[in-house]
Amino acid sequence: MAFGKKTFEILTLRDGAWGIEATAPSQERAQEEAQKLLSSPAVMGVRVAKETGKSVNNLQPSDILFEKLRPTGAKDRVVIHDVDEAPVCEEPDDLFGFSGRLTINRMFRAYLDKNDLTAVEVMHSMKEMKRLMDEGTLISSAIAKIATLQAKQVEGMSTNDRRDRLFDFINDINAKARAAQAMKLPRIRDLGYAESFAKISAMDAGRDPAYLLRVAMTTELVDIRNFYGKLVQSLEYAGDLNGSGTAEGFAPIDTFISDVLGNSETLQELMGQQDDLGGALVTLLGLSEGDMIIEDLPDNPTPEHPQYAVSELNRMIGAGQLPESQDILIDRVRRQLESSNPLVKGDRDAEKDMFRGLLDKLIPDADVVGGAAMAEAVTSRQSNIINKGGVLGMKEATASVLPSLRDPARKTGYLLALLDSKLGQDLLLDDIEEHLDTLLNSPRSVNQIVRDNIPPNLKMEKVTSIFYRIGESNLTDEQKEKLTHRLDDLLATYIVDGKILEKLDNPDRPLHIRAFMLVSMVQPKMLPRGKASELARNIIVDHLRRPNFENELVAEIADPSEKERVLREFHEQLALSGFFG
């Protein structure tokens, strides 16, 4: 939403946290917009504040010109939040999965935050499940919303049938929690996480150890009535594995941590003070990649240290031990990116600069962080920046993102990820195909695709990465064939015109060096199988057919053990390149 000169900030209270929603040039206009925003079920309050440059959490009463909170009644009535999508669950256990919990955490955000609970705790605690079922019409309201969404996704499914099925799922989950409650599971507080995991994993066949371990964790964590405390305790459980934990051991910990990270205040505590939304998203992306910069961090901080949680979280995500937690952080970035909240406080140029910086992190190469959903969010944010909506706005936004990406692999990755999104399929299909054609089919040489002044091997690797990305894409087989065939032709022409193989196979070099360089040319990451790689393969085959090739290969190597090593590694490289089938 754009209003010209930014003078008054419109703040909304969502998920228990205040954030800047939009700006307006006058207080009157700001109040009008704030009143409209309050009609959204997800907005629990609105404010109009002077543009002070302060964090929204540090505003003084004199800074707030208008405030209105949604009435909640004497018992602080909570509501079910709307969601735009809800993956169809085929069986009750699907609700325990990442997608199921993500939907539950969003819809029940107000209830969960009010009671300091996560979705996984509610579903694994008979007591908490009963409390939720007794909480008015929350469950029935949520099921009605979800049934309506899901009935539209499956042909022949009626809303009533889906609603009945979802109620059956809830009853099954409740019965499962009741049965687990009657079991004598190990107490983690007594045995520690590692030993409890070992004991539960060794229980009688037919049990579900992953489920029972989540029950054991819920028994401990449900009594910790603050999200940050749950996070620290979960990280301590991970520490109890002493670096020897398996994916099965870390998975339940990841489940709890990812649910905790759905709480806005916990994320704010982890990130620390941020000057603006753009900076917060950069920090979140750093954490989601496990390379967040943490200043003044001592070696091996203890759980009592204020940066223990963020440092351990950063380390474990970087080690690949918390994939769901990584996904929840990326999803948070995606949702904030596609919102109308400004990335920075300042003029339009500052917003553009911050967005370009985010693009460098979100689309570092041919793969887009967060995939199709993030590509759609990028397009939506660009539409806001150019201040054009509707179909034409999205088309122009797509076109105007491309120059900011500069690199052809990044452009291709963005377009193909966008093609996988609903926006791409519904509105932008023809535009995406046209952009790809201009980007990849029109150039007459590799140098027109990769204009950077980089060595030939890096140019070929970049074009090859585009080749593979097209092959994995949602393009039709005909389009894939057209584009990949063109890229292969360009690579072959590049190799011939540049006399690259002649330079590599220079007789002045020792044969073993020439052989390794030639084999490197047909490695999958350098050239795809096709016309281009066949040029190098033919030369290699000619060498291999020489009667005394192996003796000649190591003739200039004096050390016998070094000869053996070179021959062994050469055969390994040939195998990797597909010469032995």
PASELUM-17240 format. One line per 4 residues: number of its first residue (from 1); for each residue x, y, z of C-alpha. Coordinates in pm, whole numbers, plus 50000, padded with zeros to 5 digits. Layout:
NUM) X/Y/Z  ...
// end
This chain:
1) 50000/50000/50000  50151/50329/49902  50047/50675/50021  50322/50905/49903
5) 50531/51079/50166  50567/50863/50475  50456/51054/50781  50227/50833/50993
9) 50278/50464/51061  49990/50218/51079  50069/49932/51319  49881/49604/51359
13) 49884/49351/51640  49923/49005/51485  50017/48683/51660  50083/48878/51979
17) 50335/49119/51824  50308/49473/51685  50439/49541/51335  50426/49820/51079
21) 50152/49742/50827  50153/50057/50611  50208/50433/50616  49992/50736/50535
25) 50051/51108/50468  49794/51224/50725  49664/51111/51061  49308/51109/50933
29) 49394/50880/50642  49601/50657/50872  49309/50613/51113  49074/50525/50828
33) 49311/50256/50705  49367/50129/51060  48993/50085/51110  48974/49882/50788
37) 49261/49660/50897  49091/49585/51229  48816/49403/51038  49066/49126/50950
41) 49030/48825/51187  49410/48799/51215  49444/49159/51342  49384/49192/51716
45) 49461/49565/51741  49570/49872/51545  49770/50184/51619  49861/50504/51440
49) 50199/50641/51542  50430/50924/51447  50719/50817/51227  50985/50841/51498
53) 51249/50600/51368  51213/50397/51689  51142/50026/51704  50769/49955/51730
57) 50847/49790/52064  51004/50109/52205  50730/50361/52132  50632/50599/52410
61) 50264/50681/52487  50317/51025/52332  50422/50859/52003  50089/50675/51969
65) 49817/50897/51822  49542/50637/51794  49490/50285/51927  49207/50037/51910
69) 49211/49676/52029  48968/49406/51929  48733/49340/52221  48796/48995/52367
73) 48544/48982/52650  48594/48906/53012  48774/48579/52949  49006/48709/52676
77) 48820/48521/52405  49048/48382/52137  48964/48331/51773  49068/48097/51494
81) 49289/48264/51234  49219/48221/50866  49466/48035/50643  49495/48045/50265
85) 49584/47680/50220  49569/47351/50406  49730/47034/50264  49489/46740/50263
89) 49571/46487/50536  49498/46125/50447  49521/45983/50799  49535/46112/51159
93) 49914/46083/51187  49950/46333/50901  49850/46603/51151  50177/46534/51336
97) 50376/46609/51020  50529/46944/50937  50250/47066/50706  49976/46959/50947
101) 50139/47127/51247  50218/47439/51045  49849/47480/50966  49744/47411/51325
105) 50002/47652/51465  49873/47928/51237  49502/47873/51295  49532/47831/51673
109) 49804/48097/51715  49599/48310/51954  49504/48013/52173  49857/47867/52174
113) 50023/48199/52257  49772/48270/52532  49844/47933/52693  50217/47909/52607
117) 50162/47587/52413  50266/47441/52080  50060/47229/51842  50275/46922/51910
121) 50219/46952/52286  49841/46985/52253  49819/46679/52028  50035/46461/52257
125) 49886/46560/52592  49550/46414/52692  49505/46696/52943  49578/46976/52694
129) 49371/46809/52426  49072/46805/52660  49125/47170/52754  49119/47270/52388
133) 48810/47062/52315  48636/47232/52607  48732/47580/52479  48404/47682/52319
137) 48380/47624/51946  48749/47663/51854  48795/47312/51715  48462/47302/51532
141) 48530/47646/51383  48877/47541/51267  48751/47217/51117  48477/47401/50929
145) 48733/47636/50773  48973/47357/50684  48701/47131/50544  48586/47410/50314
149) 48942/47466/50187  49023/47100/50140  48695/47007/49971  48791/47243/49689
153) 49121/47061/49639  48986/46709/49585  48740/46626/49313  48426/46463/49444
157) 48492/46558/49808  48208/46735/49990  48261/46979/50273  48040/46774/50507
161) 48228/46451/50437  48561/46622/50491  48442/46781/50815  48330/46441/50948
165) 48664/46289/50852  48856/46563/51033  48648/46515/51348  48736/46143/51328
169) 49103/46241/51309  49069/46450/51625  48901/46162/51808  49176/45924/51697
173) 49450/46160/51816  49274/46206/52148  49241/45828/52195  49609/45780/52110
177) 49713/46041/52367  49490/45874/52627  49648/45534/52560  50000/45679/52586
181) 49910/45846/52914  49842/45502/53063  50186/45373/52969  50486/45393/53198
185) 50723/45581/52972  51076/45677/53085  51098/46023/53242  51352/46236/53059
189) 51411/46447/53370  51532/46132/53549  51725/45949/53275  51822/46223/53033
193) 51718/46246/52671  51971/46003/52521  51890/45716/52758  51513/45781/52733
197) 51542/45772/52355  51731/45442/52371  51476/45283/52607  51172/45396/52408
201) 51333/45288/52080  51388/44940/52225  51026/44892/52335  50810/44605/52206
205) 50757/44573/51834  50437/44732/51712  50491/45046/51918  50552/45382/51753
209) 50878/45499/51919  50876/45838/51745  50527/45911/51878  50607/45785/52227
213) 50923/45994/52243  50718/46302/52155  50480/46210/52438  50775/46182/52677
217) 50902/46522/52566  50555/46674/52597  50531/46547/52955  50837/46759/53040
221) 50788/47064/52818  50417/47122/52870  50488/47242/53223  50734/47505/53099
225) 50494/47794/53044  50708/48012/52820  50827/47941/52467  51187/48045/52519
229) 51217/47804/52810  51081/47522/52593  51340/47609/52328  51631/47604/52572
233) 51518/47273/52722  51482/47115/52376  51834/47229/52287  51966/47080/52610
237) 51807/46748/52510  52001/46769/52184  52318/46836/52379  52257/46516/52579
241) 52313/46318/52258  52680/46429/52281  52727/46460/51906  52643/46093/51850
245) 52275/46139/51780  52109/45994/51472  51844/46158/51254  51583/45958/51450
249) 51712/46105/51775  51710/46464/51654  51373/46443/51474  51149/46481/51783
253) 51365/46769/51907  51329/46934/51567  50952/46891/51588  50929/47079/51917
257) 51175/47350/51821  51005/47421/51488  50672/47463/51668  50829/47697/51924
261) 50971/47909/51642  50616/47980/51529  50588/48219/51823  50675/48577/51720
265) 50815/48688/52055  51059/48397/52062  51191/48491/51719  51232/48853/51829
269) 51424/48741/52136  51654/48527/51922  51719/48800/51665  51766/49084/51910
273) 51688/49446/51830  51633/49504/51457  51613/49844/51294  51365/49741/51027
277) 51188/49444/50865  51454/49404/50597  51727/49367/50858  51514/49117/51049
281) 51467/48907/50735  51842/48910/50664  51902/48789/51020  51637/48518/50987
285) 51789/48399/50661  52131/48382/50825  51986/48171/51106  51798/47950/50858
289) 52130/47875/50685  52320/47819/51009  52560/48106/50947  52407/48384/51156
293) 52668/48626/51289  52657/48623/51670  52872/48885/51835  53051/48850/52171
297) 52979/48478/52190  53201/48283/52432  53326/47933/52355  53073/47666/52457
301) 52810/47893/52615  52605/47733/52892  52223/47724/52892  52227/48019/53130
305) 52404/48241/52878  52166/48482/52698  52299/48371/52357  52300/47998/52427
309) 51972/47932/52245  52053/48124/51927  52409/47988/51908  52299/47625/51953
313) 52012/47670/51711  52250/47824/51458  52499/47540/51501  52243/47260/51473
317) 52073/47409/51167  52413/47449/51003  52484/47083/51078  52160/46978/50907
321) 52008/46842/51229  51694/47061/51232  51537/47058/50883  51184/47144/51002
325) 51313/47434/51211  51501/47558/50907  51181/47534/50701  50976/47727/50957
329) 51228/48013/50953  51225/48024/50573  50846/48018/50576  50848/48311/50818
333) 51072/48506/50579  50838/48421/50294  50525/48539/50473  50686/48864/50583
337) 50826/48925/50236  50485/48899/50070  50321/49122/50332  50266/49493/50281
341) 50502/49589/50564  50785/49814/50434  51132/49660/50441  51293/49983/50557
345) 51196/50323/50688  51291/50563/50418  51230/50650/50058  51152/50416/49770
349) 51519/50386/49672  51608/50252/50017  51333/49993/49984  51469/49886/49645
353) 51825/49858/49777  51716/49639/50068  51512/49419/49836  51808/49368/49603
357) 52018/49263/49902  51752/49011/49999  51742/48877/49644  52115/48801/49665
361) 52043/48576/49963  51714/48428/49844  51834/48348/49490  52210/48290/49517
365) 52218/48056/49214  51978/47844/49008  51800/47728/49326  51561/47959/49509
369) 51559/47943/49889  51204/47842/49977  51122/47729/49623  50803/47822/49440
373) 50638/47989/49739  50937/48221/49786  50949/48304/49414  50583/48405/49440
377) 50658/48617/49748  50946/48787/49563  50712/48875/49278  50448/49004/49518
381) 50701/49226/49698  50826/49362/49364  50465/49441/49272  50441/49650/49590
385) 50769/49824/49515  50663/49929/49165  50319/50008/49311  50125/49811/49050
389) 49873/49541/49132  49652/49301/48944  49754/49078/48658  49945/49351/48474
393) 50126/49445/48794  50241/49085/48849  50357/49057/48488  50555/49379/48515
397) 50690/49275/48854  50822/48948/48708  50996/49131/48425  51145/49392/48658
401) 51289/49135/48902  51509/48983/48630  51758/49272/48584  51826/49273/48959
405) 51934/48908/48942  52199/48979/48674  52330/48621/48656  52151/48397/48399
409) 52145/48097/48633  51970/48306/48898  51722/48441/48645  51646/48092/48520
413) 51608/47960/48874  51366/48237/48965  51153/48188/48653  51137/47811/48691
417) 51052/47833/49061  50781/48086/48980  50652/47847/48715  50592/47591/48991
421) 50376/47834/49190  50002/47892/49163  50071/48248/49047  50301/48118/48774
425) 50056/47857/48652  49744/48073/48670  49867/48411/48546  50227/48412/48429
429) 50279/48093/48230  50313/48260/47888  50531/48539/48028  50767/48294/48197
433) 50807/48091/47880  50877/48410/47683  51138/48526/47936  51309/48185/47925
437) 51312/48189/47548  51472/48535/47542  51720/48437/47811  51832/48099/47675
441) 51715/48044/47318  51794/48381/47164  52168/48413/47252  52408/48305/46978
445) 52692/48203/47211  52771/48100/47565  52932/48440/47614  52596/48609/47554
449) 52442/48399/47832  52730/48428/48077  52879/48770/48024  53100/48762/48333
453) 53476/48760/48273  53537/48419/48429  53745/48116/48316  53592/47884/48052
457) 53539/47598/48297  53328/47820/48523  53125/47945/48226  53054/47590/48120
461) 52960/47490/48476  52717/47780/48497  52546/47690/48169  52539/47325/48276
465) 52367/47417/48603  52098/47591/48397  52070/47279/48179  52002/47059/48483
469) 51762/47307/48641  51553/47305/48322  51549/46926/48323  51411/46924/48680
473) 51152/47193/48608  50778/47194/48548  50820/47284/48181  50663/47057/47922
477) 50887/46787/47774  50881/46973/47444  51001/47295/47605  51269/47113/47804
481) 51397/46947/47488  51404/47276/47300  51598/47467/47566  51840/47192/47672
485) 51919/47106/47309  51997/47472/47245  52225/47493/47550  52409/47176/47445
489) 52463/47322/47097  52600/47644/47245  52837/47452/47475  52964/47241/47186
493) 53023/47550/46972  53198/47721/47264  53434/47425/47305  53516/47406/46934
497) 53552/47778/46868  53760/47828/47180  53981/47527/47097  53938/47429/47460
501) 54006/47058/47411  54318/47127/47205  54451/47346/47484  54382/47077/47744
505) 54535/46798/47535  54853/46991/47461  55132/46734/47395  55379/46957/47579
509) 55209/46854/47906  55263/46515/48077  54997/46266/47966  54858/46206/48314
513) 54790/46579/48360  54625/46600/48016  54415/46291/48089  54284/46423/48420
517) 54198/46760/48263  54011/46591/47979  53816/46366/48218  53723/46671/48424
521) 53549/46804/48113  53300/46517/48114  53219/46531/48484  52843/46586/48529
525) 52882/46930/48683  53102/47052/48397  52905/46930/48094  52577/46739/48063
529) 52564/46425/47854  52518/46536/47494  52696/46682/47196  52936/46897/47399
533) 53056/46625/47637  53083/46378/47347  53359/46592/47195  53575/46539/47504
537) 53471/46175/47545  53584/46093/47193  53933/46226/47266  53948/46031/47592
541) 53834/45711/47416  54105/45759/47153  54364/45777/47430  54222/45473/47611
545) 54242/45263/47294  54617/45313/47265  54789/44975/47332  55019/45096/47611
549) 54803/45380/47740  54831/45303/48112  55210/45272/48094  55231/45597/47898
553) 54993/45764/48146  55238/45726/48435  55561/45716/48237  55680/46051/48367
557) 55610/45960/48732  55915/45810/48908  55767/45691/49239  55595/45348/49202
561) 55344/45422/49479  55257/45752/49313  55204/45568/48984  54957/45335/49155
565) 54774/45628/49314  54743/45814/48979  54613/45505/48799  54364/45435/49077
569) 54232/45791/49084  54214/45804/48703  53995/45492/48696  53777/45639/48970
573) 53727/45955/48764  53644/45748/48456  53380/45560/48658  53228/45885/48785
577) 53208/46005/48427  53014/45699/48313  53284/45527/48107  53217/45189/48266
581) 52841/45187/48216
// end
